[in-house]
């Protein structure tokens, strides 16, 4: 196994595209190193992208934030402006693993590991995040919900790397949240995860809403129907119930050791209700980040 | 395949070493530098026994390649005591009997030191969440948490 740590994204893409064997991108390594050690993967080269400045920085302007794909969970948590704008996203990233894992694990890695249960992905999708991708053919942008196409399968072509994510500025009356169900309080993989971002007008009517579910299908889902159930309403009990029903209806989960299909479908509805409520409270300025 | 030439700083000392790509920072510390205070537990980032700091950030050394230590400042358990003088955390772990078999202890101490540098006055809940990635199969955690709280108190008044 070779190790490369290029300082430009172009060089990283060249290395990735030119590799005849199996090349893997190394960001935080908290999934990759475990997969190499347990012989799930046997790459011929790992390409460390952390020396590329654009992957390691968070910038902001009037339009919103640009978050490097190799920024760690711990760094996200220390970014006060991002945490104030998108507390659900920062909290989702900080649910992944321990303090030690937080010191290394990245948003880009969480997405590109290709697990349907990745905690930060539904939060990114709800926030309307876009992935900036660089490859041999140039640059392109994909909505995060279009990056993962199946378990361990991405819409990236050979040589392409996600450099960063953009999320918009926080809307005036906007709020987001991410909640997951696990059978303990910490350090576990989501049985179901739910991300919600919504926006209200001055009268409290919902003008935009996005709900995303993790661990209920072969990839994280954007449940457009649930968003539509909230838009135009005051996000009252009936609207939340309709959105929760849409969330449950969108699930196509598997039975596994973490939860049965029936359980996951039911929990998706429960989590949808709770997550919408938390996002709503945040949009109304009733509560900020919980950590 | 040529080995990687790594220049790093460990507990303040500049260190040069050669390592293979597949060697983790934990492998390098234990097998090359004979710094066996850092323990190998699960090797998959779940147990925290191999906790070290990298540029001040708490990480599992089993989840980082040795070559990635190039140009970084590494902090290990060997850097806690000053000569024969124990770090207040180490002293409090003895006083509270916060260890039994001791395999998790270096990782817990390194993690606790990182916590107190960031937050000198943590609540018990904050200590428990911070240390959630340091598994101990002996103590039941209570004595560990009490020792960390007591050390924090002493370090604040020092």
Contacts between the chains, C-beta under 8 A, distances in Angstrom:
chain1	res1	chain2	res2	distance
A	1	B	21	4.7
A	1	B	22	5.5
A	2	B	1	6.8
A	2	B	21	6.1
A	3	B	4	6.6
A	3	B	21	4.3
A	3	B	65	6.7
A	3	B	67	5.2
A	5	B	67	7.9
A	26	B	65	7.7
A	28	B	63	7.8
A	29	B	63	5.6
A	29	B	64	6.3
A	29	B	65	7.1
A	29	B	68	7.8
A	30	B	45	5.7
A	30	B	63	5.3
A	33	B	24	7.0
A	33	B	45	7.7
A	33	B	62	7.5
A	33	B	63	5.1
A	33	B	64	7.5
A	33	B	65	7.3
A	34	B	44	4.8
A	34	B	45	6.3
A	34	B	63	7.3
A	36	B	22	7.6
A	37	B	43	6.2
A	37	B	44	6.9
A	38	B	44	7.3
A	46	B	21	7.1
A	46	B	65	7.7
A	48	B	68	6.7
A	50	B	68	7.9
A	72	B	57	7.7
A	74	B	57	6.4
A	97	B	45	6.9
A	97	B	133	6.8
A	98	B	45	7.8
A	98	B	48	6.4
A	98	B	132	5.6
A	98	B	133	2.1
A	98	B	134	7.6
A	99	B	58	5.5
A	99	B	111	6.7
A	99	B	114	7.8
A	99	B	115	7.9
A	99	B	129	7.9
A	99	B	130	5.3
A	99	B	131	7.7
A	99	B	132	7.2
A	99	B	133	5.5
A	100	B	45	6.9
A	100	B	48	5.7
A	100	B	51	5.7
A	100	B	58	5.4
A	100	B	59	5.4
A	100	B	60	4.5
A	100	B	63	7.7
A	100	B	111	7.2
A	100	B	133	4.9
A	101	B	45	5.8
A	101	B	60	7.1
A	101	B	63	7.4
A	101	B	133	6.6
A	103	B	54	7.4
A	103	B	57	4.4
A	103	B	58	5.1
A	103	B	59	4.3
A	104	B	59	5.3
A	104	B	60	7.7
A	104	B	63	6.0
A	104	B	64	6.8
A	186	B	129	6.8
A	186	B	132	4.8
A	187	B	132	5.5
A	187	B	133	6.7
